[in-house]
């Protein structure tokens, strides 16, 4: 990233973090966009340049993670098997999640308590999973559509469930790593049974 992009990312994260803290302290409905902007030391106009609505700021970190996962899946070194790619991406995700503060727990609580946010979260996950299936078929062209969708459902769904549980229980970094490592081991047992995922692929197959 260039300097301008890094500055914009810092501002986006500062707004999201301030919003989640206020939601936790005051309540979601009681917190206004003006409150969030003031806490993040930006103007309401700046808030809207990063987020269309108060709902969207709840998903700031989720959207960033999902985009990062898709980018990492697509950045497969030549000769790396799809399973190895999954392991690499999952390890990076778990490390990033484990290093987070209380924002993740606040986000999960907000989504669980509000049906409208639940619906938005499900839509984001469904769209992301569809994109991941597309990427997976690009790096593992031997997979048919149904198998690719099933594999991604197991991999993405299993890891998402473990991370959500850890956040809801407010696990610390070490406990989160241990719990997600067990979840990854279960997921990998399933993925290892699919031959197309364990074979190294070539540049011609990507």
C-alpha angles and dihedrals in degrees: 000000000000123000093265093051092048091050092050091049091051090050092048092050092046091054092048094047093048090049094051092049091051092046088053095046102038106017131259098266093042094055116086129203088246089057091052093047092050093048091050091045094240134111123260086246089058090050091057092049087064103031130030093210146356089265092058094056089063088064098045095109093040092053091049093050094047092050090048092051092052092048092049092048090054093048095075117161114233112273096017114134118235089245091054089050090053091050092050094048093044092050091052091048094049092049091051093047092047092054094056127106129224095304092092093055091048091050093052092048092050093050094046092051098049123059092201091057091044090056091050092048092051091049091051092048093047093050092046093049091051089053092048090053089054091051092045092054088051093056095035105036093169090071117098118223097260094048092047091051091048093048092050091046090055095043100041096035095048095049093043092052092051094048092047091051093048091050094046090052091045094234116186122240096270095047091046091053091049094048095046091046088059090048091050091051090055092048093048092053087062096042093050089062090066108081095201090063097054099048117094111243130216132226089257090060096049 
